[in-house]
Amino acid sequence: MLTCDEYITPVSLAEAFAAMARHQGRYRIVAGCTDTLPWAREGRAGDVAVPVLIDVARIPELNECQVGDGRVRLGAATPVQRFLDNPALGRAMPALPRCAVWFADDQIRAQATIGGNVVNASPAADVTPCLVAHDAIVELASRQGDKVHKRSVKLADFIVGPGQTKLRDGELVTGFDCDALPGFGGSFEKVGHRRSLVISVVCLAVAVRLDRDGSTVEDARLAIAGVCPVPRRLREIEERLRGQRLTGALLEQVADLPLDLVQSRSRQDYRRDVVRGFLVRGLIAAAKRAGASPEALPPALEAAYV
């Protein structure tokens, strides 16, 4: 059983930092709380007591969602469900609606926050590779004297290992600043050990923009997780795709590039097969949503990777 002596719900950063200072060394920060019970169970026997839970989900700054021409600002308490019910957000971040569909179930998706998904730093996190593909910057806040001090870290640098981040003691993740990718087609591929509430063995985020004819790749963003300690941007594939005519041969060629990234301690051959298949299937799906010409992607190729 998980118990706590006090549950605090601040409605401002100032209140949150005051509670953190008052209960220093005795608190745990929560928002959606969907990972709190699994955290308590992991590697522990018997009951787990946390003296103070500080729930930051009611702080307005952490719930902001702003979509601009070139950037998207997401508050850390933004629930995963928002990528399904906010059309503007889905257009600006085209892989994330597909990611959200895969994310747990309806109840958890409505509660789970992107900040929690990132801070937990699980190698199998679904949202994280999507944000990495958008060059996300993590916004962090702390209290220094009577003022709130903020700093920023690239998400690709923020996660340093399984369960490990550059979050400092006394800091909160307040939000994420991301590239907006309107006009891109997006896809998200995921597989795990079971059919429901699945934890990723491999997950891949893809965003592709094509030229007006739908025959040439103008830009591509890809990121992968589940196969190595931290999410990885697949920049070599992106560079190989940019400016190239879209063909089945090109997609199959680039799919072989990242196979050495698979660093998992188990089922490496299986994961390599999955990575290759996901890359081709994800690129096909993203290219189709970006308006690929029928001639560029023959039906036989798509059928081979269904």
C-alpha positions in Angstrom: 0.0 0.0 0.0 1.1 3.6 -0.8 0.3 6.2 1.9 1.1 9.8 2.5 0.6 12.1 5.5 -0.1 15.2 3.5 -1.3 15.9 0.0 -0.7 19.5 -1.2 -2.2 21.1 -4.3 -0.6 24.5 -4.9 -2.1 26.8 -7.5 1.0 28.9 -8.3 4.7 28.3 -8.6 5.3 30.4 -5.5 3.0 28.1 -3.5 4.7 25.0 -4.9 8.2 26.2 -4.1 7.1 27.3 -0.6 5.7 23.8 0.0 8.9 22.2 -1.4 11.0 24.4 1.0 8.8 23.6 3.9 9.0 19.9 3.4 12.5 19.6 2.0 13.7 16.0 1.8 10.2 14.7 2.6 8.2 15.3 -0.6 7.5 13.8 -4.0 6.2 15.9 -6.9 3.2 14.5 -8.8 0.8 15.7 -11.4 -1.3 13.0 -13.2 -0.1 10.4 -10.6 -0.4 7.6 -13.1 3.2 6.4 -12.4 3.1 6.9 -8.6 1.8 3.5 -7.6 4.1 1.6 -10.1 7.0 3.7 -8.7 6.1 2.6 -5.2 5.9 -1.0 -6.1 9.1 -1.2 -8.1 11.9 -3.0 -6.3 10.2 -2.6 -2.9 8.5 -5.0 -0.6 5.6 -4.2 1.8 4.1 -0.7 2.3 5.6 2.6 1.0 5.0 5.8 2.8 5.7 9.2 1.3 5.4 12.0 3.9 4.2 14.7 1.5 2.9 14.6 -2.1 2.9 17.9 -3.9 0.5 17.9 -6.8 1.4 20.6 -9.3 -1.4 19.9 -11.9 -3.5 22.9 -10.9 -0.8 25.5 -11.6 -2.0 27.5 -14.6 1.5 28.0 -16.1 2.0 24.2 -16.2 -1.3 23.8 -18.2 -0.7 26.3 -21.0 -0.8 25.1 -24.5 0.2 27.7 -27.2 0.6 26.9 -30.9 2.4 29.6 -33.0 3.6 29.7 -36.5 7.0 28.2 -35.7 6.9 27.1 -32.1 4.7 25.2 -29.7 4.7 25.8 -26.0 3.4 22.9 -23.9 3.0 23.2 -20.1 4.4 20.3 -18.2 1.0 19.3 -16.9 -0.5 19.0 -20.4 -2.3 15.6 -20.5 -1.5 13.2 -23.3 -5.2 13.3 -24.3 -4.8 16.9 -25.4 -3.1 15.7 -28.6 -6.3 14.0 -29.6 -8.8 16.7 -28.7 -6.9 19.8 -29.8 -6.8 19.8 -33.7 -4.3 22.7 -33.9 -1.9 20.9 -31.6 -2.3 17.7 -33.7 -1.4 19.6 -36.9 1.7 21.2 -35.4 2.9 18.0 -33.8 1.8 15.3 -36.3 3.3 12.2 -34.7 1.8 12.9 -31.3 -1.9 12.1 -32.0 -0.8 8.7 -33.2 1.4 8.3 -30.1 -1.6 9.3 -27.9 -3.8 6.6 -29.4 -1.2 4.0 -28.3 -0.8 5.5 -24.9 -2.3 3.3 -22.2 -6.1 3.6 -22.0 -8.6 6.4 -22.0 -8.5 7.1 -18.3 -4.7 7.1 -18.0 -4.3 9.2 -21.2 -6.6 11.8 -19.6 -4.5 12.0 -16.5 -0.9 11.3 -17.6 1.2 14.4 -18.3 4.0 14.9 -20.8 6.1 16.3 -17.9 5.8 13.2 -16.0 6.5 11.0 -19.0 9.8 13.0 -19.5 10.9 13.3 -15.9 10.5 9.5 -15.3 13.1 9.1 -18.0 12.0 5.5 -18.9 13.8 4.1 -22.0 10.4 2.9 -23.1 8.6 6.3 -22.8 6.3 7.0 -25.7 6.0 10.8 -25.6 9.7 11.5 -25.3 10.9 10.4 -28.8 8.1 12.5 -30.3 9.3 15.6 -28.4 12.9 14.8 -29.3 11.9 14.8 -33.0 10.5 18.3 -32.5 13.8 19.6 -31.0 12.0 20.2 -27.7 13.6 22.4 -25.0 12.8 21.6 -21.4 11.9 24.7 -19.3 13.0 24.4 -15.6 12.2 26.6 -12.7 13.5 27.0 -9.2 13.3 29.5 -6.4 16.3 31.7 -5.6 15.6 34.0 -2.8 12.2 35.7 -3.4 12.4 35.2 -7.2 11.7 32.3 -9.6 14.7 31.5 -11.6 14.3 29.7 -15.0 16.7 27.8 -17.2 16.4 25.7 -20.4 18.0 22.4 -21.5 17.5 20.6 -24.7 15.5 17.5 -24.1 18.0 15.4 -26.0 20.5 16.4 -23.3 18.1 16.4 -20.4 17.7 12.7 -20.2 21.1 11.1 -19.4 20.1 7.5 -18.6 17.3 5.2 -17.4 15.5 7.1 -14.7 18.2 9.9 -14.8 17.8 13.5 -15.8 19.5 16.8 -15.3 16.7 18.0 -13.0 18.3 19.7 -10.0 17.2 19.4 -6.4 14.4 22.0 -5.8 13.6 22.4 -9.5 10.3 21.8 -11.4 9.8 21.1 -15.1 7.4 23.8 -16.1 7.1 23.2 -19.9 8.5 22.4 -23.3 9.2 24.7 -26.2 9.1 22.7 -29.5 9.4 23.2 -33.2 6.0 23.3 -34.9 5.8 21.1 -38.0 2.6 22.1 -39.9 2.5 20.5 -43.3 4.4 17.4 -42.2 2.8 14.0 -42.2 3.3 12.1 -39.0 3.4 8.5 -37.8 4.2 6.6 -34.6 5.1 2.9 -34.4 5.1 0.8 -31.3 5.3 -2.8 -30.1 5.5 -4.4 -26.7 5.0 -7.7 -25.0 1.2 -7.6 -24.9 -1.8 -6.1 -26.7 -3.2 -3.7 -24.1 -1.6 -1.1 -21.8 1.6 -2.0 -23.6 5.1 -0.9 -22.5 7.3 -0.3 -25.6 9.9 -2.7 -26.6 10.5 -0.4 -29.6 8.8 2.9 -30.4 9.4 5.3 -33.3 8.3 8.8 -34.1 8.4 10.0 -37.7 7.5 13.4 -39.4 8.0 14.0 -43.1 7.4 17.0 -45.4 7.3 16.5 -49.1 7.5 18.9 -52.0 4.3 20.2 -53.8 4.3 17.2 -56.2 4.6 14.7 -53.3 7.6 13.1 -54.9 10.7 14.5 -53.1 11.5 14.6 -49.3 12.0 18.2 -48.3 12.5 17.5 -44.6 12.3 14.6 -42.2 12.4 14.1 -38.4 12.8 10.7 -36.7 13.4 9.6 -33.1 13.5 6.2 -31.5 13.2 4.8 -28.0 13.0 1.4 -26.2 16.2 0.1 -27.8 18.9 2.1 -26.0 19.2 3.9 -22.6 17.9 7.2 -23.9 15.8 8.3 -26.8 17.8 9.0 -29.9 17.3 11.3 -32.9 18.0 9.5 -36.2 19.9 12.3 -37.8 21.8 10.2 -40.3 18.5 8.9 -41.8 17.1 12.5 -41.8 20.1 13.7 -43.8 20.0 10.8 -46.2 16.3 11.5 -46.9 16.4 15.3 -47.4 16.3 16.3 -51.0 15.9 12.8 -52.3 13.2 11.5 -54.6 10.8 9.4 -52.6 11.0 5.7 -53.6 10.6 2.4 -52.0 14.3 1.6 -52.6 15.2 4.8 -50.7 13.1 3.8 -47.7 14.5 0.3 -47.6 18.0 1.6 -47.9 17.8 4.1 -45.0 16.0 1.5 -42.8 19.3 -0.4 -42.4 21.2 2.6 -41.0 20.3 2.7 -37.3 20.4 -1.1 -36.5 23.6 -0.7 -34.4 21.6 1.6 -32.0 20.0 -1.5 -30.5 21.7 -1.7 -27.1 19.1 -3.6 -25.2 20.4 -6.5 -23.0 17.8 -8.9 -24.4 16.2 -9.9 -27.7 18.6 -7.7 -29.8 18.0 -9.6 -33.0 14.2 -9.3 -32.6 14.5 -5.6 -31.9 16.7 -5.0 -35.0 14.1 -6.7 -37.1 11.4 -4.5 -35.6 13.4 -1.3 -36.0 13.9 -2.0 -39.7 10.3 -2.8 -40.3 9.1 0.2 -38.3 11.3 2.6 -40.2 9.9 1.6 -43.5 6.3 1.4 -42.3 6.6 4.7 -40.4 8.1 6.5 -43.3 5.4 5.2 -45.7 2.6 6.2 -43.3 4.1 9.7 -42.7 4.7 10.2 -46.4 1.2 9.3 -47.3 -0.2 11.7 -44.8 2.1 14.4 -46.2 0.6 13.9 -49.7 2.9 11.4 -51.4 2.2 10.7 -55.0 0.8 7.2 -55.7 3.7 6.5 -58.0 6.2 7.1 -55.2 5.0 4.3 -52.9 3.9 1.2 -54.8 1.1 -0.9 -53.1 3.3 -3.9 -53.0 5.8 -2.1 -50.7 3.2 -1.0 -48.3 1.6 -4.4 -48.2 5.0 -6.0 -47.3 5.2 -3.8 -44.1 1.6 -3.9 -42.9 
